Structure formats: structure tokens, C-alpha cells
Amino acid sequence: MEYIVLRTLCAIITGMLLSQTGSLIQMSTRNILASPSTLGFDGLSILWILIFHSLLLLFGYDDPVFSLLMMGIPAFSIVGWFYAYYLGRQKNIERLILIGLTFNLLVGAIFSLWQFLFLAFNLPFPVELWFGHFRYADKTGFLVLFFIELVLVIGWCFFKKDFLIFSLGKSVARNLKLNQTRLYLFLFIAVAIGTFSVVALFGAFSFLGLVFPIMARKMWFKKFDLNGEFLWGGFFNGFIFMLIDFLCYFFPIYGAEVPVGLIATGVGAVSLILLLWKSDGHLEILAKK
């Protein structure tokens, strides 16, 4: 019973984090194709974990999850700072999205090659890293996710007015003397740490950070309600994600549980294709009065 409760809570908070980090990126870039996946955060997290896993095998070190988080969180804070610095000086967000998608393809090739070499030498390899699941949900994972969610919500309450101003356009934000650098630092450091922690604990859930914000925006809010999209939309998507994980847990196929990340990747990829097909060159999120 305790495991079911922990798994449920981890699935809900993970869905909330995926939705909220995606919303933050799409709000700040005003582009519906921007997300932790399309900007390369997922791929970078997987690459970091592969390197760390290999070093653990080399030196025979134990307690991998704790060590991975303690070393990865400061490192991804720097990654978030770099993204904030780069995007603050980069006018073309589509270029950054193309770089992120290409990097993910590169990481996919590296992952496959790495797996082949490890299996060839009979070494343990984190095969399930590419498609996330909650089979190993525990108190540590829940506490880490809960703390990150708490920081994210507190940060949102602090920067909410800045996001509302920024959503109206960069020119309006400049006229109102918005501190764009501070906003970008919070945004990308929070997204980098949140994405890395989810991947480190449960694996990758590709494209959900892109799809969930659009679901919250289209299904719940007729007006461009940023507060509703972030808070209520995030909780709604977390609940939906939990239900999908329940289906994977209670309805296995011949005793094998389908990774919820596999389903998420398939749905997210199809959604991305449909968005590109229907966009007709218009990918910008426009604020409404």
C-alpha cells in the first residue's frame, strides 16, 4: 500500500513538473514548440547520467542516486545559467529548438552505441533510462520532487507579474523596464534542475513538457490565463499522468509493465507532428486581453 501511495504521488508531481516547466519555457519564448525536450534538456540529462554511470562502474562506487543528484544539480544549475545567457542574446528561438532536437538525435545515437558496447562486455547498463517509469518510486524520489515543485511554485508566485508583462512581448517588457536577465535565470535554472531530477530518478518522458502546456491552455482556459495554466493546468496534467501510469501498473502485458515514458514519447511525437502540420508557420503564443 505504501508503494502505491508513493508511486501515485511521484507520478502526479512529475506530471506537474513536466507541465509547469514546459509552460515556463513557452511563456518566456512565446513559442509552442519550445519545451525541455526540444531545447535539449532531456538529452543532456541522459548523457550526463550515462557518463556518471560509467564512472561508477569504473571506480566501483555505491549509492548512485544520491551521488548523481548531489553532483548533477549544481552542474545543471550552470547549464540553466548558460541557457539564460544564450537566450537573452539570441533573437531566433527556432534556431535553438533545432539545435536541441538535433542534439537529442545525437544523444539517441550515443545511447544505442553505449548500450551495445556495455552489453558486448557483459556490463550493467541503464536500459530503461530512455523511457521513464515509476517502478522504483520511493520516499527519496518523492521528497526530491516535492522540494523542487515547492521551489517552482514559490518562484512562480514571486515572478508572476514579470511573466505577465513578458508575455505581452519583449518591446512592452523593455518599455516597462522588466529585469529580463533575472527572469531568464530563474526560468532556465529551475527547468534544468527539474528536468534533470526527473530523468535521474525515473527516466525520460520526452515531449510531455511540450504537450501538457498546450493541453492546459486549450482545454481549460479560453483566455490567456498564465496563472491558471501554470497552477491548475499543472495539477490537472499531473492527475492525467497519474491515471496513465495506473493503467501501466494495473494492466501489464503478459506480466510485463509498459513504461509510461514509452507511451508519452509516442503521444508527444505525434502531437509534435500535428503541431508542425497545422501551424502554417505561426508558432508564436499571443497574449490576449
Steps between C-alpha positions, in 0.01 A plus 500: 500500500782740585659434162175582317467829690861599430469402135180700466653810659816473289295468180284803586794724591697386196204587275472839671870570455493400134197721438628798698854501362357477150263788574782716632705447186208557263393811690847653491577412138138548377547187289289183527785278377732600784526246782764322713509225236530718190762723664719198580463477880382137483787395276757682712366334816521154343855565378608617846349190665672268250836657576437485874387136478818408315715674762321312777581169331859607449561595865257253658312771692163436668195717583459619140169693528613721787839564342342561160267766639763667718736538206240554230290776658790751527616405150155556351470830683793607286326357193193707581714811541657437159159467334385823666814679381467362147128559457526851638720584203337272242207645306419187299351237735435264205875463457537391862215250459666349192828472691318329789323251275822420314681452830231255614557297182872497575439382856270226365781372279749518789255317726462215250875469446568517874242227562652277233849531648385438858297194405789371288726507809225367733482824698179632663336775298201727592286382207179648644646849520371597155133432587403607850299296751413505871583143593768615746303782663604554862505764773827651380364558151178647637681740735733620224212563261288664770780741592556596135125550449487719812788715376336525157166617645668753733703631207187526287323703771802731517544545123133476394465869418822490299368209293171681440689803372743294296217305334384824338822523301865595540442858391234551770729337757786732406276807521389395848866436592451134580809323634516239226834356615365417847188342350702283260733387778215376717325342203783299349672402825166369632427317173851350484495373859141376475557314173826344617349385831203334326726320250747397772228353720259347247635541146398720208141595412565664167267765352262515798648838587380610158156335496384561860513883485299496177242272664468738794479799268240355262286285727472718806547865424325698228703806590876513527499433875861435591427441867230245420716327241792465740319401822165337414615380159810346657294315762253379237780364282662336802172321573467386137860373507427307819201331334715394204757353741221316682399334173860389445524362854166320531477371143836342410547314174588136572639605836717779358425864582508741208715805592278806523785695336462286188134598471586864572767508231264353240216740581739795522665424167163475324391826664817672382435383142142629515615834639752543223246392239227738616715794604540643148806691615324654804653360818493804725283517808306824496374658818132589515329773694 
